[in-house]
C-alpha cells in the first residue's frame, strides 16, 4: 500500500483543525513572545522610554515657549500623544519583525511551524506579544506625561482603542516584513525607508492643517496619521480629522494587513530559514 503523500505546512494543519483552537499552543507562543522582549527589557522597554523623553527634552529646549500653542494647546501637551503613538507603533513593528527574522536567520523557525498551530493561532500569538509590549510602553509614557506636565486622559476608551489598533497594525506589518525579508539588511531597509518616514510624516510633531497642499491631502491617506490623531483625541480631546472616520480607516487597514499576514502564514510563503 502506497503511503499518502502530503505536503507539510501550516495550511494542512489549519484544515485538519478547522473549528478548534489549540489554546495551550496559543498561550505558549504568546508567552514566549512576551518573555522574549521582557528578558531584555532594558532594550525593548526602557530604551524607547528614554528616546521618547529625549524627544520631549530636545523640543522643549529648542523651542521653549516660542512655539506657541497648537490647536489651542501648549506645544509640549500637543506633542505628548504623538510621541506616545510613534513609540507604540515602532515597538509593535520591531517586536514581530525581529522575532520572525531572527527565527528565520537562526534556523529555528521550524519550532514555530511544526507544532499543531494553525495560521490564525500563530498570527494571534505574535500579535499578543506586540500588543503587550505596546501597552507597557504606552502606559509608561502616559504615566510620565501625567507626572511631568500634568496631562491626564480625556477619553480613555478612545485612547486605549487607538493604541491597540496601532499595535495590531504595526505588529501585522512587522510580520509581513519578517516574512518577506531574508536577512537583517533587508529588514533595515523596510524600517528606515517605510516605517520611520510614515511615522514621522503623520502629524507627530505638528498639525497637518499647517501643511500646504498636496501634502495635507497625502497625510490623510496615511493610516498612521489617523492612529496619531486618534491617540491625540483620546488623550487631549482634540483632533485634526473626525475621530469616527479615523477609527474606521484604522479598523479596515488592520483587517487588510492581518488578512494578508494570515494568508502568507497559511501558505508558508517565504518561511524557510
N, C-alpha and C positions, 0 to 999 in steps of 0.2 A: 504494500500500500504506500503510495507516494505521500510524503508529508505535505501539508498545506503550506504553500509559500505565502508569507506575509511580509509586508514592508514595515519595519518598526518605525514608530513615530508618534507624535502626540495626537495626530488625527485619529488613529485607531483606538488609542486609549480613551479619547473623548467619546467615540462612538460606542464602545463597549460599556461605558459607564454613564450613558445618557440618562438624565433624570436623577442621578445620585451625586452626592457631594462627598468627597474624601476630606472630612473635617479635620482629621488628625494630620493628614498631609498638608492641608492648607495652613493649619496652625503652626506646624513645624517649619514650613517655608517662611511664613511671615515672621515667626520668632527668630529664625536665622537672619533675616534681613534687618530686623531691629537690633539684634545683638551685634551684627556686623558693624553698624555705624556707631553703636554705643560703646563698643570696645575701644574705639579711637575717638572718643567724644571731644578730645582736645582739637582734633582736626575737623570733625564733622559738625560739631555744635558750637564749641567755644570760638573757633576761628571765624565763622560767619558773624557771630555776635560782635567780635572785635572789629571786623570790617564795617559792619553797619554803624558802630559807634564812631569809627574814624570818618565815615562819610558825613555824619552829623557834625562832628567837631570841625572838620575842614570847611564845610559850608558855613557854619556859624562864625568861624574866624575870618573866612574870606569875604563874606558878605555883611556879617554883623547885622545892624539894623537898617543898612542902606537898601536892602532888597525890598522893603515894604511888604504890604500884605498881598496875598494871592487868594483870590476867591473869598475875600473878606476875612482871611485868617493870617496870623503870623506865619512867616515862611517856614520856620522850623516845625510848627504844628502841621502845616501843609505837607512838608517833606516826609514826616514820620511814616504815614501809611504806605507811601511809595517805596521807601526803603524796606519796610516790613515785607511787602509783597514781592519785591525784587529778590530779597533774600530767600523767601519761601520757594519761589519758582526755580531759582538757581540750585537750591539744595535738593529739591524734589527731582530735578533732572539729573543732578550728579549722583543721587542715590541709586536710581535704577540703571543708569547708563554705566556707571563704574562697576556695579555688581555684575552686570551681564558681560561686559567686555573683559573684565578680569577673569571670569569663569571660562570664557572662550580662549583667552590667551594662555591660561594655566592648564587648560585641557580638562577641567573638572566640571564642565557644563553638563556632562553625562549624568552627574549626580543629581541634577535637577530634572533632566529629561527622562531618565529611566524609571523612577518611581511612578506608581499609578496615579498620576496627576493629569487632569485634563488641561487644555489650553486656558480655559477660564479660571481654573484654580491657580495655575502658575501666574497668570496675569494678576489675579487678586492678591496673591502672596507678595509679589514685588510691589504692587501699589500700596499695600498696607504699610510696608516699610517706608515708602516715600511719604505717605501721609503722616505717619508717626513722626518722622524727622521734621517735616514741615511744621507740624503743630507745636513741637517742642521749641523750635526756633522762633515761630511766631509768638508763642506765649512769653518767651523770654524778652523779645523785643517790645511787646506790648507792655510788659511789666516795667521795663526800663523807661518807656515813654511816659508811663503814669508817674514814675518816681522823679524823673528829671524835669519834664516840662508840665507835669500835672494833667496830661491828656488822658481822659477816660475813653470809653467806647460808647458811641451814640446809639448804635443799633447792633447789639451783639450777635443776633441771629444772622444778619446780613454779612457781618464781618467773618463769622465762622464759615458761612456758606461759600463765600468767595475764596477764603483760604483753602478750604477743602477742594473746591473746583480747580484752583491753581495748582495744588499738589497733584491732583489726578491728571490734569492736562500735561503738566511737565513731566510727571512720572511716566505717563504713556509715551510722550515724545522721547524720553530717555530710553525707554525700551526699544522704540523704533531705531534710535541712533545706535544703541548697543547691538541690535540685530544686524544693521547694515555695516557697521564698522568692523573691521577685522584686526585692527591694531590701534594703539593709543594715539598715534599721529592722526589717523582719520577721525577719531573722536574729538581731538583737539580742534580740528578744522570745523566740525559741526558746532562745537561750543563757541569758538571765537568768532565765527562768521555768520552764525544764525541765531543762537540763543542769546548771546550777550547783546548784539545790536537790537534785537527785538525788545529786550527788557529795558535797555537804556533809552530807546526812542519810543517810549509808550506813555509818556506823561509822568514818569517817576519824579523828575526834578522840576517840572513845570506844568502849567495848564495847557492843554492842547489848543485851547481857544486863542492862545497867543501866537500860534503858528500861522504862517501865511498859507494860502492855497498854492499848490495842491497837497502840501504836507499835512494840513489838517484833515483833509479827506482821506489821505493814506493812513493816518493814525487810526481812523475809525474802522479800517479793515484789519487792524492788528488785534487779535483776540486778547493779547496780553494787556493792551490798553484798557479793555473792559474789566480785566482782573484787578488792575491797579485802581481804576476808577471805582470799582465796586468796594474794594477794601477801604478806599478813602471815604466813601459814603457810609460804610459800616462803622468806621471809627469817628469821623468828623461830622457826618451828616450832610456833606456837600458832594456834588458830583458834576462832571462835565457832560455826561450823557444820561439819558433815562435809565434808572437802575434796573428796571424790569427788562428793557431791551438788552442791556449788558448781560444780565443773568441768562437770558435766553440764548444769546450768542455763545456764551461760555459753555452752557449745557450742550448745545449742538456740536460745538467744537470738540468737547471732551468725548461725546458719543462717537464722533467720527474717528478720532485718534485711537480710542480704545477698540473700536471695531477693526481697524487696520491692524493694530497690535495683536488682537486675538486671532485674526486670520493668518498672520505671519507665524505666530506660535503654533497654531493648529497644523500648518503645512510644513513646519520645520524649516522655513526659509532662512538660509544662511546661518543656521545654528550649529554647524560643525565647527569645532575649535580649530 
